[in-house]
């Protein structure tokens, strides 16, 4: 039996998405900048994508820019906003548990003379709004807070943070990395005072190599790519029409059934947590006080620390049984360094190298969860016995 539980790393493409992309690549393959019929056909797919995503987010079509993925969208938002608004102030704010696409962008901006405050998080992986309020100053020009943490599934108080920023420093821009949240939650940037929002196609059953950035009308950005002046001169380069249309189709399919899928994933998560906690020396990370089964966190992510066994050993033992999981963020899993997120929430140092991330999708079934739990019950005691020798 094959069980794929690494959906925070990437997801299987919806069959309808693959069919649409094949049609575009093999039949409607024109360049959207061309003036002939093939170009007009390609442009119509871009229009479909803008209309679809704008409807889902309740924003204007002209506020959407297509990118090569979440990383570029994050870079475009942070570097573009900081460089365009640097004369007004040099202070930036983010959190200690952001994705490397945000953290490394901030490190670069520090090298360019900007000052960055990295907000701590509590044991559940959430920022404290009071910390954010204290960090805001008149010369703060940009705040970046992720929507959903990719390792432990913590949800940040994005709407509350947006309201706080708008009240305390109305001119500061608010960026949200929603790569793990888009397609799983209803996100309305204008209602939540979000100025910039990043998303990625391959996290929502769309293709790899495509994403988008929402940038509200009041946002001033400096381009980080120069060329033919596509996308209102902000993101040059021939648009990836098959990828963009495929991403929009995937989003459309997800949001048509979002509440039902969310509730089903919530039930699977609760069942999995109940099952895994029957094992000895196990800790589920990022749970909120009084919510032992993951309510108030992302419905698709469970981070579990297994005492007495290295994560790589358990990962490969599960793989031998056809179960695919992650030892952390796929973007940094090959780097032998402890997870910054797990350290930030205070996970015991002895468990930092013993943590597995299980992440579900709309394709995950109860049968797959049952099988995974049974394999854990069978294999974990043996692995621990072997490790202790």
Number of C-alpha atoms within 10 A of each C-alpha: 7 11 19 19 25 23 26 27 19 20 23 16 19 18 12 14 23 19 12 15 24 15 13 20 14 10 11 19 17 20 18 22 15 13 12 11 12 17 16 17 20 23 20 15 20 21 13 15 24 23 18 18 21 19 13 19 17 15 21 16 17 15 15 21 20 25 27 18 21 28 24 22 27 30 19 25 33 27 20 19 22 25 18 15 19 16 10 14 17 20 23 26 20 24 22 19 27 21 23 15 17 25 18 13 18 25 14 13 19 15 10 11 11 17 17 20 17 18 18 18 19 12 18 19 27 21 23 15 17 10 12 20 15 9 18 21 14 13 16 23 24 26 26 25 26 26 27 28 28 29 29 29 28 25 21 22 16 23 17 13 23 24 16 18 23 17 11 14 16 14 17 24 28 28 28 26 28 25 30 28 25 24 24 25 17 13 20 16 23 15 13 16 21 25 22 28 28 31 28 32 32 26 27 31 28 30 27 20 18 27 27 25 25 28 24 20 11 9 19 16 18 18 18 15 14 12 11 12 14 16 15 9 14 18 21 17 15 14 21 18 25 24 27 27 28 31 29 26 25 25 24 18 16 20 17 11 11 17 14 12 18 20 12 15 24 21 15 20 24 16 16 19 19 13 17 19 13 11 15 12 10 17 19 20 24 27 22 17 11 8 10 13 19 25 15 15 23 25 25 27 28 27 24 23 25 24 19 20 22 21 23 15 15 22 19 15 18 19 15 10 15 14 20 20 23 23 26 26 21 15 11 14 13 10 9 8 10 15 20 15 22 25 16 17 20 16 18 11 11 11 21 22 22 21 28 25 28 24 28 24 24 20 15 18 14 14 9 17 19 14 16 22 18 13 15 17 15 11 15 20 15 12 16 17 11 11 12 8 5
